Amino acid sequence: MAIGKVVSTRFRNEKGNDVYVRASEELVQGVPGVVLFVTGPDEDSEMQITRQEGIELLALLSKLLKPGRQNR
């Protein structure tokens, strides 16, 4: 049950695979949350997280994937 905004994107990853990602604001176990859906060449994945979990995940990924930072 959607309660808000839905955003999505399609892109080609580093392996050359087409990937589709969608995030939608929805109730997750009765509280505001986000449902993440990722589909690639071999499988689909869905993850339901609360809003606070989404905020923490965003902060963590922002630290890890800073522009100009090289992955090792």
PDB file of N, H, CA, C and O in Angstrom:
ATOM      1  N   MET A   1       0.842  -1.188   0.000  1.00  0.00           N
ATOM      2  CA  MET A   1       0.000   0.000   0.000  1.00  0.00           C
ATOM      3  C   MET A   1       0.881   1.243   0.000  1.00  0.00           C
ATOM      4  O   MET A   1       1.524   1.545   1.005  1.00  0.00           O
ATOM      5  N   ALA A   2       0.917   1.951  -1.092  1.00  0.00           N
ATOM      6  H   ALA A   2       0.395   1.706  -1.909  1.00  0.00           H
ATOM      7  CA  ALA A   2       1.766   3.138  -1.216  1.00  0.00           C
ATOM      8  C   ALA A   2       1.205   4.279  -0.369  1.00  0.00           C
ATOM      9  O   ALA A   2      -0.004   4.512  -0.360  1.00  0.00           O
ATOM     10  N   ILE A   3       2.069   4.978   0.332  1.00  0.00           N
ATOM     11  H   ILE A   3       3.051   4.788   0.324  1.00  0.00           H
ATOM     12  CA  ILE A   3       1.642   6.146   1.106  1.00  0.00           C
ATOM     13  C   ILE A   3       2.308   7.413   0.615  1.00  0.00           C
ATOM     14  O   ILE A   3       2.024   8.499   1.120  1.00  0.00           O
ATOM     15  N   GLY A   4       3.193   7.289  -0.365  1.00  0.00           N
ATOM     16  H   GLY A   4       3.424   6.406  -0.775  1.00  0.00           H
ATOM     17  CA  GLY A   4       3.909   8.482  -0.798  1.00  0.00           C
ATOM     18  C   GLY A   4       4.611   8.300  -2.124  1.00  0.00           C
ATOM     19  O   GLY A   4       4.158   7.584  -3.017  1.00  0.00           O
ATOM     20  N   LYS A   5       5.704   8.961  -2.207  1.00  0.00           N
ATOM     21  H   LYS A   5       6.072   9.542  -1.481  1.00  0.00           H
ATOM     22  CA  LYS A   5       6.474   9.071  -3.433  1.00  0.00           C
ATOM     23  C   LYS A   5       7.089   7.740  -3.879  1.00  0.00           C
ATOM     24  O   LYS A   5       7.444   6.893  -3.059  1.00  0.00           O
ATOM     25  N   VAL A   6       7.203   7.584  -5.195  1.00  0.00           N
ATOM     26  H   VAL A   6       6.914   8.272  -5.861  1.00  0.00           H
ATOM     27  CA  VAL A   6       7.887   6.443  -5.798  1.00  0.00           C
ATOM     28  C   VAL A   6       8.946   7.000  -6.749  1.00  0.00           C
ATOM     29  O   VAL A   6       8.650   7.848  -7.591  1.00  0.00           O
ATOM     30  N   VAL A   7      10.173   6.520  -6.608  1.00  0.00           N
ATOM     31  H   VAL A   7      10.414   5.831  -5.923  1.00  0.00           H
ATOM     32  CA  VAL A   7      11.257   6.933  -7.503  1.00  0.00           C
ATOM     33  C   VAL A   7      11.899   5.673  -8.076  1.00  0.00           C
ATOM     34  O   VAL A   7      11.930   4.624  -7.432  1.00  0.00           O
ATOM     35  N   SER A   8      12.408   5.799  -9.295  1.00  0.00           N
ATOM     36  H   SER A   8      12.383   6.651  -9.818  1.00  0.00           H
ATOM     37  CA  SER A   8      13.047   4.638  -9.921  1.00  0.00           C
ATOM     38  C   SER A   8      14.089   5.091 -10.929  1.00  0.00           C
ATOM     39  O   SER A   8      14.105   6.241 -11.367  1.00  0.00           O
ATOM     40  N   THR A   9      14.961   4.151 -11.284  1.00  0.00           N
ATOM     41  H   THR A   9      14.948   3.217 -10.928  1.00  0.00           H
ATOM     42  CA  THR A   9      15.986   4.421 -12.280  1.00  0.00           C
ATOM     43  C   THR A   9      16.407   3.123 -12.948  1.00  0.00           C
ATOM     44  O   THR A   9      16.289   2.046 -12.364  1.00  0.00           O
ATOM     45  N   ARG A  10      16.891   3.230 -14.153  1.00  0.00           N
ATOM     46  H   ARG A  10      16.988   4.105 -14.628  1.00  0.00           H
ATOM     47  CA  ARG A  10      17.506   2.119 -14.877  1.00  0.00           C
ATOM     48  C   ARG A  10      18.921   2.550 -15.218  1.00  0.00           C
ATOM     49  O   ARG A  10      19.162   3.708 -15.560  1.00  0.00           O
ATOM     50  N   PHE A  11      19.862   1.604 -15.122  1.00  0.00           N
ATOM     51  H   PHE A  11      19.665   0.664 -14.845  1.00  0.00           H
ATOM     52  CA  PHE A  11      21.240   1.926 -15.453  1.00  0.00           C
ATOM     53  C   PHE A  11      21.984   0.656 -15.818  1.00  0.00           C
ATOM     54  O   PHE A  11      21.484  -0.452 -15.625  1.00  0.00           O
ATOM     55  N   ARG A  12      23.172   0.830 -16.342  1.00  0.00           N
ATOM     56  H   ARG A  12      23.578   1.731 -16.498  1.00  0.00           H
ATOM     57  CA  ARG A  12      24.053  -0.289 -16.666  1.00  0.00           C
ATOM     58  C   ARG A  12      25.167  -0.284 -15.613  1.00  0.00           C
ATOM     59  O   ARG A  12      25.852   0.725 -15.442  1.00  0.00           O
ATOM     60  N   ASN A  13      25.350  -1.405 -14.907  1.00  0.00           N
ATOM     61  H   ASN A  13      24.793  -2.224 -15.046  1.00  0.00           H
ATOM     62  CA  ASN A  13      26.352  -1.456 -13.849  1.00  0.00           C
ATOM     63  C   ASN A  13      27.749  -1.729 -14.399  1.00  0.00           C
ATOM     64  O   ASN A  13      27.943  -1.828 -15.611  1.00  0.00           O
ATOM     65  N   GLU A  14      28.717  -1.849 -13.494  1.00  0.00           N
ATOM     66  H   GLU A  14      28.559  -1.768 -12.510  1.00  0.00           H
ATOM     67  CA  GLU A  14      30.118  -2.046 -13.877  1.00  0.00           C
ATOM     68  C   GLU A  14      30.350  -3.333 -14.660  1.00  0.00           C
ATOM     69  O   GLU A  14      31.327  -3.443 -15.401  1.00  0.00           O
ATOM     70  N   LYS A  15      29.463  -4.298 -14.500  1.00  0.00           N
ATOM     71  H   LYS A  15      28.669  -4.209 -13.898  1.00  0.00           H
ATOM     72  CA  LYS A  15      29.583  -5.573 -15.226  1.00  0.00           C
ATOM     73  C   LYS A  15      28.902  -5.532 -16.591  1.00  0.00           C
ATOM     74  O   LYS A  15      28.952  -6.503 -17.347  1.00  0.00           O
ATOM     75  N   GLY A  16      28.266  -4.401 -16.901  1.00  0.00           N
ATOM     76  H   GLY A  16      28.225  -3.613 -16.287  1.00  0.00           H
ATOM     77  CA  GLY A  16      27.567  -4.261 -18.167  1.00  0.00           C
ATOM     78  C   GLY A  16      26.131  -4.764 -18.129  1.00  0.00           C
ATOM     79  O   GLY A  16      25.486  -4.878 -19.171  1.00  0.00           O
ATOM     80  N   ASN A  17      25.624  -5.067 -16.929  1.00  0.00           N
ATOM     81  H   ASN A  17      26.149  -4.974 -16.083  1.00  0.00           H
ATOM     82  CA  ASN A  17      24.259  -5.569 -16.784  1.00  0.00           C
ATOM     83  C   ASN A  17      23.261  -4.425 -16.649  1.00  0.00           C
ATOM     84  O   ASN A  17      23.550  -3.407 -16.019  1.00  0.00           O
ATOM     85  N   ASP A  18      22.092  -4.600 -17.244  1.00  0.00           N
ATOM     86  H   ASP A  18      21.858  -5.427 -17.756  1.00  0.00           H
ATOM     87  CA  ASP A  18      21.010  -3.650 -17.056  1.00  0.00           C
ATOM     88  C   ASP A  18      20.373  -3.907 -15.699  1.00  0.00           C
ATOM     89  O   ASP A  18      20.058  -5.048 -15.360  1.00  0.00           O
ATOM     90  N   VAL A  19      20.183  -2.838 -14.921  1.00  0.00           N
ATOM     91  H   VAL A  19      20.439  -1.912 -15.196  1.00  0.00           H
ATOM     92  CA  VAL A  19      19.621  -2.939 -13.576  1.00  0.00           C
ATOM     93  C   VAL A  19      18.488  -1.916 -13.449  1.00  0.00           C
ATOM     94  O   VAL A  19      18.592  -0.791 -13.938  1.00  0.00           O
ATOM     95  N   TYR A  20      17.409  -2.328 -12.784  1.00  0.00           N
ATOM     96  H   TYR A  20      17.325  -3.241 -12.387  1.00  0.00           H
ATOM     97  CA  TYR A  20      16.285  -1.438 -12.497  1.00  0.00           C
ATOM     98  C   TYR A  20      16.140  -1.373 -10.983  1.00  0.00           C
ATOM     99  O   TYR A  20      16.128  -2.406 -10.312  1.00  0.00           O
ATOM    100  N   VAL A  21      16.029  -0.152 -10.440  1.00  0.00           N
ATOM    101  H   VAL A  21      16.039   0.686 -10.985  1.00  0.00           H
ATOM    102  CA  VAL A  21      15.885   0.052  -9.003  1.00  0.00           C
ATOM    103  C   VAL A  21      14.684   0.959  -8.768  1.00  0.00           C
ATOM    104  O   VAL A  21      14.515   1.978  -9.438  1.00  0.00           O
ATOM    105  N   ARG A  22      13.844   0.566  -7.792  1.00  0.00           N
ATOM    106  H   ARG A  22      13.982  -0.261  -7.247  1.00  0.00           H
ATOM    107  CA  ARG A  22      12.678   1.386  -7.427  1.00  0.00           C
ATOM    108  C   ARG A  22      12.613   1.479  -5.904  1.00  0.00           C
ATOM    109  O   ARG A  22      12.851   0.493  -5.207  1.00  0.00           O
ATOM    110  N   ALA A  23      12.293   2.659  -5.396  1.00  0.00           N
ATOM    111  H   ALA A  23      12.100   3.460  -5.963  1.00  0.00           H
ATOM    112  CA  ALA A  23      12.070   2.863  -3.969  1.00  0.00           C
ATOM    113  C   ALA A  23      10.730   3.570  -3.805  1.00  0.00           C
ATOM    114  O   ALA A  23      10.447   4.559  -4.481  1.00  0.00           O
ATOM    115  N   SER A  24       9.917   3.051  -2.902  1.00  0.00           N
ATOM    116  H   SER A  24      10.147   2.247  -2.352  1.00  0.00           H
ATOM    117  CA  SER A  24       8.612   3.665  -2.677  1.00  0.00           C
ATOM    118  C   SER A  24       8.359   3.824  -1.186  1.00  0.00           C
ATOM    119  O   SER A  24       8.711   2.959  -0.385  1.00  0.00           O
ATOM    120  N   GLU A  25       7.744   4.942  -0.830  1.00  0.00           N
ATOM    121  H   GLU A  25       7.458   5.645  -1.481  1.00  0.00           H
ATOM    122  CA  GLU A  25       7.350   5.182   0.553  1.00  0.00           C
ATOM    123  C   GLU A  25       6.098   4.365   0.826  1.00  0.00           C
ATOM    124  O   GLU A  25       5.086   4.540   0.148  1.00  0.00           O
ATOM    125  N   GLU A  26       6.154   3.473   1.814  1.00  0.00           N
ATOM    126  H   GLU A  26       6.976   3.331   2.365  1.00  0.00           H
ATOM    127  CA  GLU A  26       5.025   2.624   2.150  1.00  0.00           C
ATOM    128  C   GLU A  26       5.015   2.360   3.643  1.00  0.00           C
ATOM    129  O   GLU A  26       6.011   2.580   4.333  1.00  0.00           O
ATOM    130  N   LEU A  27       3.894   1.890   4.130  1.00  0.00           N
ATOM    131  H   LEU A  27       3.085   1.711   3.570  1.00  0.00           H
ATOM    132  CA  LEU A  27       3.840   1.451   5.522  1.00  0.00           C
ATOM    133  C   LEU A  27       4.553   0.106   5.614  1.00  0.00           C
ATOM    134  O   LEU A  27       4.285  -0.804   4.830  1.00  0.00           O
ATOM    135  N   VAL A  28       5.456  -0.008   6.571  1.00  0.00           N
ATOM    136  H   VAL A  28       5.673   0.731   7.208  1.00  0.00           H
ATOM    137  CA  VAL A  28       6.173  -1.252   6.818  1.00  0.00           C
ATOM    138  C   VAL A  28       5.833  -1.673   8.246  1.00  0.00           C
ATOM    139  O   VAL A  28       6.255  -1.031   9.207  1.00  0.00           O
ATOM    140  N   GLN A  29       5.085  -2.731   8.373  1.00  0.00           N
ATOM    141  H   GLN A  29       4.742  -3.252   7.592  1.00  0.00           H
ATOM    142  CA  GLN A  29       4.617  -3.212   9.679  1.00  0.00           C
ATOM    143  C   GLN A  29       3.956  -2.099  10.481  1.00  0.00           C
ATOM    144  O   GLN A  29       4.158  -1.977  11.689  1.00  0.00           O
ATOM    145  N   GLY A  30       3.155  -1.284   9.778  1.00  0.00           N
ATOM    146  H   GLY A  30       2.991  -1.383   8.797  1.00  0.00           H
ATOM    147  CA  GLY A  30       2.368  -0.247  10.425  1.00  0.00           C
ATOM    148  C   GLY A  30       3.066   1.073  10.675  1.00  0.00           C
ATOM    149  O   GLY A  30       2.454   1.990  11.222  1.00  0.00           O
ATOM    150  N   VAL A  31       4.342   1.202  10.289  1.00  0.00           N
ATOM    151  H   VAL A  31       4.840   0.456   9.845  1.00  0.00           H
ATOM    152  CA  VAL A  31       5.060   2.467  10.471  1.00  0.00           C
ATOM    153  C   VAL A  31       5.583   2.939   9.112  1.00  0.00           C
ATOM    154  O   VAL A  31       5.759   2.127   8.204  1.00  0.00           O
ATOM    155  N   PRO A  32       5.834   4.256   8.961  1.00  0.00           N
ATOM    156  CA  PRO A  32       6.363   4.746   7.692  1.00  0.00           C
ATOM    157  C   PRO A  32       7.673   4.055   7.343  1.00  0.00           C
ATOM    158  O   PRO A  32       8.553   3.884   8.186  1.00  0.00           O
ATOM    159  N   GLY A  33       7.778   3.670   6.100  1.00  0.00           N
ATOM    160  H   GLY A  33       7.063   3.808   5.415  1.00  0.00           H
ATOM    161  CA  GLY A  33       8.974   2.977   5.669  1.00  0.00           C
ATOM    162  C   GLY A  33       9.219   3.118   4.185  1.00  0.00           C
ATOM    163  O   GLY A  33       8.609   3.939   3.501  1.00  0.00           O
ATOM    164  N   VAL A  34      10.128   2.293   3.711  1.00  0.00           N
ATOM    165  H   VAL A  34      10.624   1.626   4.267  1.00  0.00           H
ATOM    166  CA  VAL A  34      10.537   2.302   2.312  1.00  0.00           C
ATOM    167  C   VAL A  34      10.611   0.855   1.828  1.00  0.00           C
ATOM    168  O   VAL A  34      11.124  -0.025   2.520  1.00  0.00           O
ATOM    169  N   VAL A  35      10.093   0.636   0.638  1.00  0.00           N
ATOM    170  H   VAL A  35       9.677   1.351   0.076  1.00  0.00           H
ATOM    171  CA  VAL A  35      10.242  -0.670   0.004  1.00  0.00           C
ATOM    172  C   VAL A  35      11.194  -0.484  -1.172  1.00  0.00           C
ATOM    173  O   VAL A  35      10.943   0.321  -2.069  1.00  0.00           O
ATOM    174  N   LEU A  36      12.290  -1.239  -1.155  1.00  0.00           N
ATOM    175  H   LEU A  36      12.494  -1.893  -0.426  1.00  0.00           H
ATOM    176  CA  LEU A  36      13.307  -1.188  -2.203  1.00  0.00           C
ATOM    177  C   LEU A  36      13.148  -2.413  -3.091  1.00  0.00           C
ATOM    178  O   LEU A  36      13.005  -3.531  -2.596  1.00  0.00           O
ATOM    179  N   PHE A  37      13.173  -2.202  -4.394  1.00  0.00           N
ATOM    180  H   PHE A  37      13.289  -1.294  -4.796  1.00  0.00           H
ATOM    181  CA  PHE A  37      13.069  -3.300  -5.345  1.00  0.00           C
ATOM    182  C   PHE A  37      14.201  -3.156  -6.356  1.00  0.00           C
ATOM    183  O   PHE A  37      14.368  -2.097  -6.962  1.00  0.00           O
ATOM    184  N   VAL A  38      14.973  -4.214  -6.536  1.00  0.00           N
ATOM    185  H   VAL A  38      14.838  -5.074  -6.044  1.00  0.00           H
ATOM    186  CA  VAL A  38      16.094  -4.212  -7.485  1.00  0.00           C
ATOM    187  C   VAL A  38      15.939  -5.428  -8.387  1.00  0.00           C
ATOM    188  O   VAL A  38      15.741  -6.544  -7.908  1.00  0.00           O
ATOM    189  N   THR A  39      16.028  -5.208  -9.682  1.00  0.00           N
ATOM    190  H   THR A  39      16.188  -4.301 -10.071  1.00  0.00           H
ATOM    191  CA  THR A  39      15.996  -6.328 -10.610  1.00  0.00           C
ATOM    192  C   THR A  39      17.183  -6.219 -11.549  1.00  0.00           C
ATOM    193  O   THR A  39      17.491  -5.148 -12.072  1.00  0.00           O
ATOM    194  N   GLY A  40      17.834  -7.340 -11.748  1.00  0.00           N
ATOM    195  H   GLY A  40      17.583  -8.210 -11.323  1.00  0.00           H
ATOM    196  CA  GLY A  40      18.998  -7.410 -12.626  1.00  0.00           C
ATOM    197  C   GLY A  40      18.833  -8.563 -13.596  1.00  0.00           C
ATOM    198  O   GLY A  40      17.725  -9.068 -13.776  1.00  0.00           O
ATOM    199  N   PRO A  41      19.908  -8.981 -14.215  1.00  0.00           N
ATOM    200  CA  PRO A  41      19.802 -10.008 -15.246  1.00  0.00           C
ATOM    201  C   PRO A  41      19.449 -11.395 -14.703  1.00  0.00           C
ATOM    202  O   PRO A  41      18.897 -12.216 -15.436  1.00  0.00           O
ATOM    203  N   ASP A  42      19.758 -11.670 -13.435  1.00  0.00           N
ATOM    204  H   ASP A  42      20.206 -11.003 -12.839  1.00  0.00           H
ATOM    205  CA  ASP A  42      19.567 -13.019 -12.916  1.00  0.00           C
ATOM    206  C   ASP A  42      18.529 -13.157 -11.815  1.00  0.00           C
ATOM    207  O   ASP A  42      18.029 -14.257 -11.580  1.00  0.00           O
ATOM    208  N   GLU A  43      18.190 -12.056 -11.130  1.00  0.00           N
ATOM    209  H   GLU A  43      18.596 -11.162 -11.322  1.00  0.00           H
ATOM    210  CA  GLU A  43      17.247 -12.186 -10.028  1.00  0.00           C
ATOM    211  C   GLU A  43      16.622 -10.846  -9.661  1.00  0.00           C
ATOM    212  O   GLU A  43      17.098  -9.782 -10.055  1.00  0.00           O
ATOM    213  N   ASP A  44      15.533 -10.938  -8.888  1.00  0.00           N
ATOM    214  H   ASP A  44      15.147 -11.803  -8.568  1.00  0.00           H
ATOM    215  CA  ASP A  44      14.859  -9.776  -8.326  1.00  0.00           C
ATOM    216  C   ASP A  44      15.053  -9.805  -6.819  1.00  0.00           C
ATOM    217  O   ASP A  44      15.159 -10.875  -6.219  1.00  0.00           O
ATOM    218  N   SER A  45      15.100  -8.627  -6.211  1.00  0.00           N
ATOM    219  H   SER A  45      15.014  -7.758  -6.699  1.00  0.00           H
ATOM    220  CA  SER A  45      15.260  -8.539  -4.762  1.00  0.00           C
ATOM    221  C   SER A  45      14.354  -7.435  -4.240  1.00  0.00           C
ATOM    222  O   SER A  45      14.245  -6.369  -4.845  1.00  0.00           O
ATOM    223  N   GLU A  46      13.701  -7.703  -3.105  1.00  0.00           N
ATOM    224  H   GLU A  46      13.790  -8.569  -2.613  1.00  0.00           H
ATOM    225  CA  GLU A  46      12.859  -6.702  -2.467  1.00  0.00           C
ATOM    226  C   GLU A  46      13.231  -6.631  -1.001  1.00  0.00           C
ATOM    227  O   GLU A  46      13.480  -7.653  -0.362  1.00  0.00           O
ATOM    228  N   MET A  47      13.268  -5.404  -0.467  1.00  0.00           N
ATOM    229  H   MET A  47      13.066  -4.574  -0.986  1.00  0.00           H
ATOM    230  CA  MET A  47      13.620  -5.200   0.934  1.00  0.00           C
ATOM    231  C   MET A  47      12.694  -4.148   1.518  1.00  0.00           C
ATOM    232  O   MET A  47      12.509  -3.083   0.928  1.00  0.00           O
ATOM    233  N   GLN A  48      12.116  -4.439   2.666  1.00  0.00           N
ATOM    234  H   GLN A  48      12.266  -5.304   3.144  1.00  0.00           H
ATOM    235  CA  GLN A  48      11.267  -3.489   3.367  1.00  0.00           C
ATOM    236  C   GLN A  48      12.003  -3.010   4.603  1.00  0.00           C
ATOM    237  O   GLN A  48      12.447  -3.810   5.426  1.00  0.00           O
ATOM    238  N   ILE A  49      12.129  -1.683   4.727  1.00  0.00           N
ATOM    239  H   ILE A  49      11.768  -1.033   4.058  1.00  0.00           H
ATOM    240  CA  ILE A  49      12.817  -1.111   5.880  1.00  0.00           C
ATOM    241  C   ILE A  49      11.998   0.058   6.421  1.00  0.00           C
ATOM    242  O   ILE A  49      11.223   0.677   5.693  1.00  0.00           O
ATOM    243  N   THR A  50      12.181   0.348   7.704  1.00  0.00           N
ATOM    244  H   THR A  50      12.811  -0.156   8.295  1.00  0.00           H
ATOM    245  CA  THR A  50      11.503   1.510   8.280  1.00  0.00           C
ATOM    246  C   THR A  50      12.189   2.784   7.792  1.00  0.00           C
ATOM    247  O   THR A  50      13.294   2.749   7.251  1.00  0.00           O
ATOM    248  N   ARG A  51      11.514   3.891   7.995  1.00  0.00           N
ATOM    249  H   ARG A  51      10.616   3.919   8.435  1.00  0.00           H
ATOM    250  CA  ARG A  51      12.087   5.185   7.588  1.00  0.00           C
ATOM    251  C   ARG A  51      13.426   5.432   8.272  1.00  0.00           C
ATOM    252  O   ARG A  51      14.383   5.857   7.625  1.00  0.00           O
ATOM    253  N   GLN A  52      13.504   5.168   9.580  1.00  0.00           N
ATOM    254  H   GLN A  52      12.727   4.822  10.106  1.00  0.00           H
ATOM    255  CA  GLN A  52      14.758   5.394  10.307  1.00  0.00           C
ATOM    256  C   GLN A  52      15.859   4.491   9.783  1.00  0.00           C
ATOM    257  O   GLN A  52      17.004   4.926   9.662  1.00  0.00           O
ATOM    258  N   GLU A  53      15.539   3.244   9.469  1.00  0.00           N
ATOM    259  H   GLU A  53      14.608   2.890   9.567  1.00  0.00           H
ATOM    260  CA  GLU A  53      16.537   2.347   8.882  1.00  0.00           C
ATOM    261  C   GLU A  53      17.027   2.896   7.545  1.00  0.00           C
ATOM    262  O   GLU A  53      18.214   2.802   7.233  1.00  0.00           O
ATOM    263  N   GLY A  54      16.118   3.471   6.751  1.00  0.00           N
ATOM    264  H   GLY A  54      15.153   3.548   7.004  1.00  0.00           H
ATOM    265  CA  GLY A  54      16.500   4.077   5.484  1.00  0.00           C
ATOM    266  C   GLY A  54      17.425   5.261   5.664  1.00  0.00           C
ATOM    267  O   GLY A  54      18.380   5.426   4.905  1.00  0.00           O
ATOM    268  N   ILE A  55      17.152   6.088   6.661  1.00  0.00           N
ATOM    269  H   ILE A  55      16.376   5.954   7.277  1.00  0.00           H
ATOM    270  CA  ILE A  55      18.002   7.247   6.944  1.00  0.00           C
ATOM    271  C   ILE A  55      19.398   6.788   7.336  1.00  0.00           C
ATOM    272  O   ILE A  55      20.391   7.345   6.867  1.00  0.00           O
ATOM    273  N   GLU A  56      19.479   5.773   8.197  1.00  0.00           N
ATOM    274  H   GLU A  56      18.672   5.320   8.577  1.00  0.00           H
ATOM    275  CA  GLU A  56      20.779   5.252   8.634  1.00  0.00           C
ATOM    276  C   GLU A  56      21.536   4.613   7.469  1.00  0.00           C
ATOM    277  O   GLU A  56      22.749   4.787   7.353  1.00  0.00           O
ATOM    278  N   LEU A  57      20.840   3.882   6.614  1.00  0.00           N
ATOM    279  H   LEU A  57      19.854   3.740   6.708  1.00  0.00           H
ATOM    280  CA  LEU A  57      21.464   3.257   5.442  1.00  0.00           C
ATOM    281  C   LEU A  57      21.994   4.321   4.484  1.00  0.00           C
ATOM    282  O   LEU A  57      23.098   4.179   3.958  1.00  0.00           O
ATOM    283  N   LEU A  58      21.235   5.368   4.255  1.00  0.00           N
ATOM    284  H   LEU A  58      20.338   5.483   4.683  1.00  0.00           H
ATOM    285  CA  LEU A  58      21.666   6.462   3.395  1.00  0.00           C
ATOM    286  C   LEU A  58      22.940   7.117   3.937  1.00  0.00           C
ATOM    287  O   LEU A  58      23.869   7.393   3.177  1.00  0.00           O
ATOM    288  N   ALA A  59      22.983   7.363   5.238  1.00  0.00           N
ATOM    289  H   ALA A  59      22.228   7.139   5.855  1.00  0.00           H
ATOM    290  CA  ALA A  59      24.168   7.977   5.859  1.00  0.00           C
ATOM    291  C   ALA A  59      25.385   7.070   5.713  1.00  0.00           C
ATOM    292  O   ALA A  59      26.481   7.535   5.401  1.00  0.00           O
ATOM    293  N   LEU A  60      25.186   5.786   5.940  1.00  0.00           N
ATOM    294  H   LEU A  60      24.296   5.408   6.193  1.00  0.00           H
ATOM    295  CA  LEU A  60      26.279   4.828   5.845  1.00  0.00           C
ATOM    296  C   LEU A  60      26.822   4.743   4.420  1.00  0.00           C
ATOM    297  O   LEU A  60      28.036   4.766   4.214  1.00  0.00           O
ATOM    298  N   LEU A  61      25.926   4.645   3.437  1.00  0.00           N
ATOM    299  H   LEU A  61      24.940   4.627   3.604  1.00  0.00           H
ATOM    300  CA  LEU A  61      26.358   4.576   2.038  1.00  0.00           C
ATOM    301  C   LEU A  61      27.018   5.871   1.588  1.00  0.00           C
ATOM    302  O   LEU A  61      27.947   5.848   0.781  1.00  0.00           O
ATOM    303  N   SER A  62      26.544   6.999   2.102  1.00  0.00           N
ATOM    304  H   SER A  62      25.789   7.018   2.757  1.00  0.00           H
ATOM    305  CA  SER A  62      27.157   8.287   1.749  1.00  0.00           C
ATOM    306  C   SER A  62      28.603   8.351   2.206  1.00  0.00           C
ATOM    307  O   SER A  62      29.450   8.914   1.513  1.00  0.00           O
ATOM    308  N   LYS A  63      28.893   7.772   3.383  1.00  0.00           N
ATOM    309  H   LYS A  63      28.205   7.315   3.946  1.00  0.00           H
ATOM    310  CA  LYS A  63      30.274   7.736   3.876  1.00  0.00           C
ATOM    311  C   LYS A  63      31.132   6.794   3.040  1.00  0.00           C
ATOM    312  O   LYS A  63      32.288   7.098   2.744  1.00  0.00           O
ATOM    313  N   LEU A  64      30.574   5.666   2.665  1.00  0.00           N
ATOM    314  H   LEU A  64      29.635   5.419   2.905  1.00  0.00           H
ATOM    315  CA  LEU A  64      31.315   4.646   1.935  1.00  0.00           C
ATOM    316  C   LEU A  64      31.556   5.030   0.477  1.00  0.00           C
ATOM    317  O   LEU A  64      32.627   4.749  -0.062  1.00  0.00           O
ATOM    318  N   LEU A  65      30.595   5.659  -0.158  1.00  0.00           N
ATOM    319  H   LEU A  65      29.726   5.888   0.280  1.00  0.00           H
ATOM    320  CA  LEU A  65      30.663   5.903  -1.600  1.00  0.00           C
ATOM    321  C   LEU A  65      30.844   7.374  -1.940  1.00  0.00           C
ATOM    322  O   LEU A  65      30.219   7.881  -2.871  1.00  0.00           O
ATOM    323  N   LYS A  66      31.698   8.059  -1.189  1.00  0.00           N
ATOM    324  H   LYS A  66      32.206   7.647  -0.433  1.00  0.00           H
ATOM    325  CA  LYS A  66      31.972   9.476  -1.460  1.00  0.00           C
ATOM    326  C   LYS A  66      32.556   9.638  -2.864  1.00  0.00           C
ATOM    327  O   LYS A  66      33.375   8.827  -3.297  1.00  0.00           O
ATOM    328  N   PRO A  67      32.126  10.705  -3.583  1.00  0.00           N
ATOM    329  CA  PRO A  67      32.702  10.957  -4.909  1.00  0.00           C
ATOM    330  C   PRO A  67      34.213  11.091  -4.829  1.00  0.00           C
ATOM    331  O   PRO A  67      34.732  11.736  -3.919  1.00  0.00           O
ATOM    332  N   GLY A  68      34.908  10.499  -5.756  1.00  0.00           N
ATOM    333  H   GLY A  68      34.486   9.975  -6.496  1.00  0.00           H
ATOM    334  CA  GLY A  68      36.359  10.584  -5.803  1.00  0.00           C
ATOM    335  C   GLY A  68      37.069   9.520  -4.986  1.00  0.00           C
ATOM    336  O   GLY A  68      38.277   9.329  -5.125  1.00  0.00           O
ATOM    337  N   ARG A  69      36.317   8.819  -4.123  1.00  0.00           N
ATOM    338  H   ARG A  69      35.335   8.974  -4.010  1.00  0.00           H
ATOM    339  CA  ARG A  69      36.934   7.759  -3.308  1.00  0.00           C
ATOM    340  C   ARG A  69      37.040   6.502  -4.156  1.00  0.00           C
ATOM    341  O   ARG A  69      36.062   6.079  -4.772  1.00  0.00           O
ATOM    342  N   GLN A  70      38.199   5.919  -4.186  1.00  0.00           N
ATOM    343  H   GLN A  70      38.993   6.263  -3.686  1.00  0.00           H
ATOM    344  CA  GLN A  70      38.419   4.699  -4.962  1.00  0.00           C
ATOM    345  C   GLN A  70      38.135   3.482  -4.107  1.00  0.00           C
ATOM    346  O   GLN A  70      38.601   3.394  -2.971  1.00  0.00           O
ATOM    347  N   ASN A  71      37.367   2.538  -4.649  1.00  0.00           N
ATOM    348  H   ASN A  71      36.988   2.610  -5.572  1.00  0.00           H
ATOM    349  CA  ASN A  71      37.140   1.279  -3.948  1.00  0.00           C
ATOM    350  C   ASN A  71      38.375   0.421  -4.030  1.00  0.00           C
ATOM    351  O   ASN A  71      39.091   0.456  -5.031  1.00  0.00           O
ATOM    352  N   ARG A  72      38.635  -0.343  -3.003  1.00  0.00           N
ATOM    353  H   ARG A  72      38.054  -0.371  -2.190  1.00  0.00           H
ATOM    354  CA  ARG A  72      39.816  -1.213  -2.969  1.00  0.00           C
ATOM    355  C   ARG A  72      39.444  -2.635  -3.210  1.00  0.00           C
ATOM    356  O   ARG A  72      40.313  -3.507  -3.216  1.00  0.00           O
TER     357      ARG A  72
END
